[in-house]
Amino acid sequence: MTRAEIVEQARCWLRTPYRKCGRDKHGLDCLGLLIMVGRHFNVPHTDTQHYSEWPRTDLLILKKLSQHLVRVPPTQKPKPGMVGVFAELRLPGHVGIFSELHRTTHVIHARITPRQVVEESWPQLTEQVRLVALFDFPGVQ
């Protein structure tokens, strides 16, 4: 799989409605988007849908992603097809896939507002969230 193929697959889900723990075209959440893109490329995964009940969601998200994806130093500039873990307040709890549009870094992710999968400018998004971890799909070219 190439970075362009990962981004293309993530874009297939644009405008899909947001649905907590969703895993199909009827609705996705941020982890659902990542899982569906990974499934397309036969990337092994652990799909846990009760993460909102975890006492430390932040640590478990990082642990689960580390089991199946390749951790990249957070100082590296995000490349299209990489997975970002973001913190909206202090703790990590949101994921998205980096892309590039009009020569600008973007993030494809499922947002509660506007209740769908969107592709947003990363520079604009940094006003709301902070990147705390970066991952690559295994075997990406």
C-alpha positions as CSV (number, residue, x, y, z in Angstrom):
1,M,0.0,0.0,0.0
2,T,1.2,3.5,-0.7
3,R,0.5,6.8,1.1
4,A,-1.7,7.9,-1.8
5,E,-3.8,4.7,-1.6
6,I,-4.3,5.2,2.1
7,V,-5.5,8.8,1.6
8,E,-7.7,7.7,-1.3
9,Q,-9.4,5.0,0.8
10,A,-9.9,7.5,3.7
11,R,-11.5,10.0,1.3
12,C,-14.0,7.3,0.2
13,W,-15.5,7.8,3.7
14,L,-15.9,11.6,3.4
15,R,-19.4,12.9,4.3
16,T,-20.2,9.6,6.1
17,P,-22.3,10.5,9.1
18,Y,-20.7,10.5,12.6
19,R,-22.0,7.7,14.7
20,K,-20.3,6.7,18.0
21,C,-18.7,3.2,17.6
22,G,-19.9,3.1,14.0
23,R,-18.2,0.8,11.6
24,D,-20.0,1.2,8.2
25,K,-21.4,3.7,5.6
26,H,-24.3,4.4,8.0
27,G,-21.9,6.0,10.4
28,L,-18.4,6.1,11.8
29,D,-16.5,7.6,14.7
30,C,-12.8,8.5,14.5
31,L,-11.6,5.0,15.4
32,G,-14.1,3.5,13.0
33,L,-12.6,5.4,10.1
34,L,-9.2,4.2,11.0
35,I,-10.4,0.6,11.4
36,M,-12.3,0.6,8.0
37,V,-9.3,2.0,6.2
38,G,-7.0,-0.6,7.8
39,R,-9.5,-3.4,7.0
40,H,-9.3,-2.4,3.3
41,F,-5.6,-3.0,3.4
42,N,-5.9,-6.2,5.6
43,V,-4.1,-4.5,8.4
44,P,-4.6,-6.5,11.6
45,H,-6.5,-4.6,14.3
46,T,-8.3,-5.0,17.6
47,D,-11.7,-3.4,17.4
48,T,-12.9,-2.5,20.8
49,Q,-16.1,-0.5,20.7
50,H,-16.5,0.2,24.5
51,Y,-13.6,2.7,24.7
52,S,-15.8,5.4,26.1
53,E,-16.1,3.3,29.2
54,W,-12.3,2.9,29.6
55,P,-10.9,4.7,32.7
56,R,-7.8,5.9,30.8
57,T,-8.9,6.1,27.2
58,D,-5.8,8.0,26.3
59,L,-3.4,5.3,27.4
60,L,-5.4,2.5,25.9
61,I,-5.8,4.2,22.5
62,L,-2.0,4.6,22.3
63,K,-1.5,1.0,23.4
64,K,-4.0,-0.5,20.9
65,L,-2.5,1.5,18.0
66,S,1.0,0.5,19.0
67,Q,0.0,-3.2,18.7
68,H,-0.7,-2.9,14.9
69,L,0.8,0.3,13.6
70,V,4.4,1.6,13.5
71,R,5.1,4.4,15.9
72,V,6.8,7.4,14.3
73,P,8.7,10.1,16.3
74,P,6.3,13.0,17.0
75,T,8.9,15.4,15.9
76,Q,8.6,14.1,12.3
77,K,6.5,16.2,10.0
78,P,3.2,14.3,9.3
79,K,3.1,12.7,5.8
80,P,-0.1,11.8,3.9
81,G,-1.3,8.4,5.0
82,M,0.1,8.7,8.6
83,V,-2.2,8.3,11.5
84,G,-2.3,11.1,14.1
85,V,-3.5,10.9,17.7
86,F,-4.8,14.2,18.9
87,A,-5.7,15.7,22.3
88,E,-8.5,18.2,22.4
89,L,-7.9,19.0,26.0
90,R,-5.0,17.4,27.9
91,L,-5.4,13.7,27.0
92,P,-5.2,11.9,23.7
93,G,-8.6,10.7,22.5
94,H,-9.0,11.4,18.8
95,V,-7.5,10.0,15.7
96,G,-7.3,11.0,12.0
97,I,-5.4,10.3,8.8
98,F,-3.1,12.9,7.4
99,S,-3.6,14.0,3.8
100,E,-2.5,16.8,1.5
101,L,-4.8,19.1,-0.4
102,H,-3.8,22.2,-2.4
103,R,-0.2,21.7,-1.1
104,T,-1.4,22.0,2.5
105,T,-1.4,19.3,5.2
106,H,-4.9,18.2,6.0
107,V,-6.5,15.6,8.4
108,I,-9.3,13.2,7.4
109,H,-11.3,12.4,10.5
110,A,-14.8,11.8,11.9
111,R,-16.0,14.8,13.9
112,I,-18.9,15.1,16.3
113,T,-19.4,18.6,14.8
114,P,-20.3,18.7,11.9
115,R,-21.4,15.1,12.5
116,Q,-19.5,13.5,9.6
117,V,-16.2,12.5,8.2
118,V,-14.4,15.6,7.0
119,E,-11.0,16.7,5.6
120,E,-9.7,19.8,7.4
121,S,-6.7,21.9,7.1
122,W,-4.1,20.8,9.7
123,P,-2.8,24.4,10.3
124,Q,-6.4,25.5,11.1
125,L,-7.1,22.3,13.2
126,T,-4.0,23.0,15.4
127,E,-6.0,25.8,17.0
128,Q,-8.4,23.2,18.5
129,V,-6.2,20.1,18.9
130,R,-2.6,19.1,19.6
131,L,-0.8,16.2,17.9
132,V,0.5,13.8,20.6
133,A,1.5,10.7,18.6
134,L,2.1,9.7,15.1
135,F,1.8,6.3,13.5
136,D,2.3,4.7,10.1
137,F,0.5,1.7,8.6
138,P,2.9,-1.4,8.5
139,G,4.5,-1.9,5.1
140,V,3.5,1.6,3.7
141,Q,5.7,2.6,0.7
